[in-house]
Amino acid sequence: MAQTIKKDMTIAEVVMKWPETAGTFMEWGLHCYGCAVAKYENVEQGAVAHGIDPDKLVEALNEKVEKDEE
């Protein structure tokens, strides 16, 4: 699996580029993907702030994007 989404990308950037990831963020407890902080907070920072393993979140986000591209 190619890693399209990376930990250093902002949450807003990910959701704008791949809107289908919004549901994944919600499932993982990151309900702030649409708030002002999402413009500045990267995926890793958001995950850590919510007690989530950033590597596992990035893996789930990439799986979502890959699945939707099939």
N, CA, C and O of each residue as an XYZ file, in Angstrom:
280
protein
N       0.852     -1.191      0.000
C       0.000      0.000      0.000
C       0.891      1.246      0.000
O       1.764      1.393      0.855
N       0.666      2.117     -0.944
C       1.393      3.384     -0.980
C       0.829      4.297      0.094
O      -0.382      4.362      0.308
N       1.723      4.991      0.757
C       1.253      5.884      1.820
C       0.990      7.255      1.219
O       1.915      8.021      0.947
N      -0.284      7.549      1.019
C      -0.710      8.808      0.442
C      -0.761      9.886      1.512
O      -0.285     11.004      1.316
N      -1.350      9.526      2.649
C      -1.511     10.456      3.761
C      -0.361     10.241      4.732
O      -0.016      9.111      5.079
N       0.220     11.350      5.160
C       1.358     11.284      6.078
C       1.019     12.040      7.362
O       0.144     12.906      7.380
N       1.733     11.690      8.438
C       1.469     12.263      9.761
C       1.663     13.774      9.816
O       1.035     14.449     10.631
N       2.529     14.310      8.954
C       2.820     15.744      9.032
C       1.847     16.605      8.231
O       1.979     17.828      8.205
N       0.877     15.977      7.581
C      -0.144     16.735      6.843
C      -1.163     17.280      7.838
O      -1.479     16.623      8.829
N      -1.677     18.481      7.576
C      -2.703     19.004      8.478
C      -3.991     18.214      8.297
O      -4.259     17.655      7.234
N      -4.771     18.186      9.354
C      -6.044     17.469      9.313
C      -6.940     18.066      8.228
O      -7.577     17.336      7.468
N      -6.984     19.388      8.163
C      -7.811     20.059      7.153
C      -7.358     19.709      5.745
O      -8.186     19.497      4.859
N      -6.049     19.647      5.536
C      -5.503     19.300      4.221
C      -5.959     17.903      3.799
O      -6.335     17.684      2.648
N      -5.920     16.968      4.738
C      -6.322     15.588      4.441
C      -7.804     15.540      4.069
O      -8.175     14.923      3.070
N      -8.651     16.192      4.872
C     -10.097     16.137      4.623
C     -10.470     16.888      3.342
O     -11.386     16.478      2.630
N      -9.770     17.978      3.046
C     -10.063     18.719      1.818
C      -9.685     17.897      0.583
O     -10.408     17.884     -0.412
N      -8.546     17.216      0.664
C      -8.058     16.443     -0.477
C      -8.811     15.116     -0.634
O      -9.064     14.664     -1.750
N      -9.167     14.499      0.507
C      -9.876     13.216      0.511
C     -11.061     13.333      1.464
O     -10.950     12.916      2.617
N     -12.184     13.882      1.027
C     -13.354     14.087      1.892
C     -13.857     12.798      2.553
O     -14.448     12.839      3.632
N     -13.623     11.674      1.910
C     -14.069     10.402      2.474
C     -13.383     10.059      3.794
O     -13.846      9.177      4.518
N     -12.280     10.749      4.117
C     -11.578     10.480      5.377
C     -12.283     11.099      6.586
O     -11.957     10.762      7.724
N     -13.235     11.991      6.360
C     -13.948     12.624      7.480
C     -14.580     11.567      8.382
O     -14.534     11.681      9.607
N     -15.164     10.548      7.777
C     -15.779      9.470      8.554
C     -14.756      8.706      9.370
O     -15.038      8.293     10.495
N     -13.578      8.516      8.816
C     -12.510      7.812      9.538
C     -12.066      8.632     10.737
O     -11.872      8.093     11.827
N     -11.904      9.940     10.537
C     -11.543     10.792     11.677
C     -12.603     10.684     12.772
O     -12.269     10.594     13.954
N     -13.870     10.692     12.385
C     -14.965     10.583     13.354
C     -14.907      9.244     14.094
O     -15.038      9.199     15.317
N     -14.712      8.170     13.354
C     -14.643      6.835     13.956
C     -13.522      6.733     14.985
O     -13.647      6.015     15.977
N     -12.440      7.445     14.749
C     -11.283      7.393     15.643
C     -11.375      8.421     16.769
O     -10.459      8.517     17.586
N     -12.458      9.187     16.827
C     -12.645     10.134     17.923
C     -12.090     11.519     17.672
O     -12.042     12.337     18.591
N     -11.669     11.802     16.452
C     -11.191     13.145     16.116
C     -12.329     13.891     15.435
O     -12.385     13.981     14.209
N     -13.220     14.416     16.238
C     -14.411     15.094     15.734
C     -14.120     16.537     15.322
O     -14.999     17.240     14.822
N     -12.895     16.961     15.534
C     -12.539     18.363     15.270
C     -11.983     18.564     13.862
O     -11.377     19.601     13.591
N     -12.174     17.600     12.962
C     -11.587     17.741     11.630
C     -12.077     18.985     10.900
O     -11.420     19.449      9.968
N     -13.213     19.527     11.304
C     -13.749     20.706     10.635
C     -13.562     21.994     11.413
O     -14.011     23.050     10.968
N     -12.913     21.932     12.560
C     -12.754     23.139     13.376
C     -11.517     23.931     12.954
O     -10.720     23.462     12.141
N     -11.368     25.103     13.497
C     -10.261     25.995     13.140
C      -8.896     25.377     13.429
O      -7.940     25.617     12.691
N      -8.798     24.597     14.480
C      -7.514     23.987     14.849
C      -7.039     23.022     13.759
O      -5.834     22.849     13.574
N      -7.954     22.406     13.051
C      -7.602     21.434     12.018
C      -6.746     22.049     10.912
O      -6.024     21.336     10.215
N      -6.823     23.361     10.750
C      -6.021     24.039      9.727
C      -4.542     24.065     10.097
O      -3.678     24.149      9.224
N      -4.254     23.993     11.403
C      -2.882     24.134     11.877
C      -2.321     22.853     12.485
O      -1.105     22.664     12.530
N      -3.201     21.980     12.950
C      -2.780     20.763     13.625
C      -2.603     19.646     12.605
O      -3.485     19.388     11.786
N      -1.441     18.985     12.670
C      -1.265     17.884     11.734
C      -1.866     16.604     12.305
O      -2.274     16.562     13.465
N      -1.916     15.582     11.495
C      -2.559     14.331     11.872
C      -1.912     13.754     13.129
O      -2.608     13.282     14.028
N      -0.605     13.792     13.190
C       0.100     13.254     14.356
C      -0.258     14.020     15.625
O      -0.537     13.408     16.656
N      -0.253     15.334     15.563
C      -0.589     16.153     16.736
C      -2.017     15.883     17.198
O      -2.267     15.755     18.396
N      -2.944     15.798     16.265
C      -4.334     15.537     16.609
C      -4.501     14.176     17.254
O      -5.227     14.026     18.237
N      -3.825     13.187     16.696
C      -3.915     11.832     17.242
C      -3.364     11.788     18.663
O      -4.011     11.255     19.564
N      -2.184     12.341     18.863
C      -1.549     12.327     20.186
C      -2.417     13.066     21.200
O      -2.563     12.613     22.335
N      -2.990     14.192     20.803
C      -3.839     14.978     21.710
C      -5.070     14.191     22.159
O      -5.632     14.462     23.220
N      -5.486     13.215     21.346
C      -6.666     12.410     21.671
C      -6.294     11.001     22.149
O      -7.157     10.130     22.258
N      -4.999     10.783     22.435
C      -4.557      9.492     22.946
C      -4.605      8.369     21.924
O      -4.800      7.206     22.277
N      -4.426      8.720     20.660
C      -4.500      7.756     19.562
C      -3.105      7.555     18.984
O      -2.329      8.504     18.872
N      -2.795      6.326     18.622
C      -1.522      6.018     17.975
C      -1.544      6.639     16.571
O      -2.345      6.227     15.732
N      -0.679      7.621     16.306
C      -0.727      8.296     15.004
C      -0.434      7.374     13.821
O      -0.983      7.558     12.735
N       0.428      6.385     14.033
C       0.746      5.464     12.936
C      -0.472      4.634     12.553
O      -0.718      4.398     11.370
N      -1.229      4.195     13.542
C      -2.427      3.394     13.272
C      -3.512      4.245     12.592
O      -4.224      3.766     11.709
N      -3.627      5.504     13.014
C      -4.602      6.398     12.389
C      -4.238      6.643     10.930
O      -5.099      6.566     10.054
N      -2.977      6.933     10.666
C      -2.531      7.171      9.289
C      -2.777      5.928      8.437
O      -3.184      6.033      7.280
N      -2.529      4.763      9.007
C      -2.780      3.512      8.290
C      -4.266      3.387      7.936
O      -4.607      3.017      6.813
N      -5.144      3.692      8.888
C      -6.588      3.615      8.648
C      -7.028      4.633      7.593
O      -7.862      4.325      6.741
N      -6.475      5.828      7.651
C      -6.819      6.864      6.667
C      -6.394      6.434      5.262
O      -7.149      6.582      4.301
N      -5.184      5.904      5.159
C      -4.699      5.450      3.857
C      -5.501      4.264      3.331
O      -5.745      4.160      2.129
N      -5.910      3.371      4.228
C      -6.746      2.247      3.813
C      -8.073      2.756      3.249
O      -8.574      2.227      2.257
N      -8.633      3.772      3.877
C      -9.894      4.358      3.406
C      -9.737      4.943      2.009
O     -10.560      4.700      1.126
N      -8.671      5.716      1.821
C      -8.434      6.354      0.529
C      -8.193      5.286     -0.549
O      -8.727      5.375     -1.654
N      -7.392      4.291     -0.213
C      -7.088      3.231     -1.171
C      -8.343      2.452     -1.543
O      -8.554      2.129     -2.712
N      -9.172      2.152     -0.552
C     -10.410      1.389     -0.788
C     -11.357      2.175     -1.708
O     -11.986      1.600     -2.597
N     -11.449      3.478     -1.487
C     -12.355      4.297     -2.296
C     -11.846      4.507     -3.722
O     -12.621      4.853     -4.613
N     -10.540      4.299     -3.939
C      -9.981      4.471     -5.277
C     -10.178      3.227     -6.137
O     -10.014      3.282     -7.356
N     -10.530      2.099     -5.505
C     -10.699      0.844     -6.255
C     -11.933      0.868     -7.130
O     -12.217     -0.109     -7.823
